[in-house]
Amino acid sequence: MQKIEFTSKEQVIYFMLTTSISLSHYDYKFISNMQSLTHDKKQITSGQAELFDKLLHKYRKQFATNGYTVDELESLTWKCIVVQSLPKYTNANVNWDDSVNKMTIRVPFKKDFISQFKKEMSAFFPIDDYGPLDNSQPWVWNSERKRYEADPCTSSLKLAYTILPKYFTTEYHNEIKDIIEQLESKTVQYKDPTLVLVDGQYTVVKSNAILDELLADVTFDNSAKCLYRMSKLGIKVDKAIINDDPKLEFAANYITEVDVDAIDDCCEWLVELGVSDLVLGRGTPEWRSHASKDEANRIGVFTECSEAFSKHSLNMHKSTDLFNQPEDGYFKQKITVKSLPVLMQFNSIVEPEQCHGDNQNGKIIIITNGRSINIK
């Protein structure tokens, strides 16, 4: 197909809605909305323009296949008017509503935040046979008012305070602002062992005797290898060190999600971290001569990932082959690995026994698929 010479970002929007670029469901909705705004209203916000540029980077490999670089696309101008986004539409706003006696959160739509917020709620509000362990209600989405609401509760406020700044500039208002300011003046910043940068020196705060012994000969820095080592020891990494770097974020988290479209980056980072062996865990599809459409899709994702693993010389093992080997090796050749294996999963269920003891892994990677599904 002949390469189109774009003269504006509006033309790139139209191109992204063709079959040349495979967008995820949420990204397709956003790009379709951008087409309506630029064509009908002739106006978008600076926040929308910024998000569009981020999507150019997300789909850079597909653009490259069509002969375009992100730099040339990002340098194009808008024909429509770009107005500055108001803080109330771009920031997270935490407030108190006297009329219903509830705390409230208003945030712009962000898929990653919604997914993580739900996960964090299950951790902050664990459920047993008798209901929530602390008898508190988590944040509930009020579709009529387009906001999250929660009864006044320490755990709910702590959840908002912990997760919102990871995704948005967060503003607190009225009584909530007074509470946060009072707590920040007294609260210790780090409660768990954490790698931090203080006066130009890297150090682990809130350490303990066991960690001190394990870290005695370790040189701390902000390299991916150092952060990977911290994650294996259960040491958190201060977000100022990660600084929104995708590779450092990947290295610093023991359990992390990787989209199938980013599998090549993942493999490159694993090789850089010294990983040579992968354990295929939950969700790994088994080959069948007759597979359903869903099974065929999962097999396709796995095949794409396994090709990337092979291309980067990453050895693949079934967990039963690696951890349940015969003691004498007489009936079967014993498998040896060069480094602590990394567990690759194709669903999001993580079991505690996968993290410790004889089955210990250097990292658990959950492969996700954010591609759009064509419904006929």
Buried (B, 14 or more C-beta within 10 A) or exposed (E): EEEBEBEBBBBBBBBBBEEBBBBBEBBBEBBBEBBEBBEEEEEBBEBBBEBBEEBBEBBBEBBEEBEBEBEEBBEBEBEBEBEEBEEEEBBBBBBBEEEEEBBBBBBBEBEEBEEBBEEBBEEBBEEEEEEBEEEBBBBEEEEEEEBBBBBBBEBBBEBBBEBBEEBBEBBBEEEBBEBBEEEEEEEEEEEEBBBBBEEEEBEBBBBEEEBEEBBEEEEBEBBBEBBBBBBEBEBBBBEEBBEEBEBBBBBBBBBBBBBBBBBBBBBEBBEBBEBBBBBBBBBBBEEEEEBEEEBEBBBBBBEBBBEBBEEBEBBBBEBEEBBEBEEEEEEEEEEEBEEBBBBBBBEBEBEEEBBEEEBBBBBBBBBBBBBEEEEE
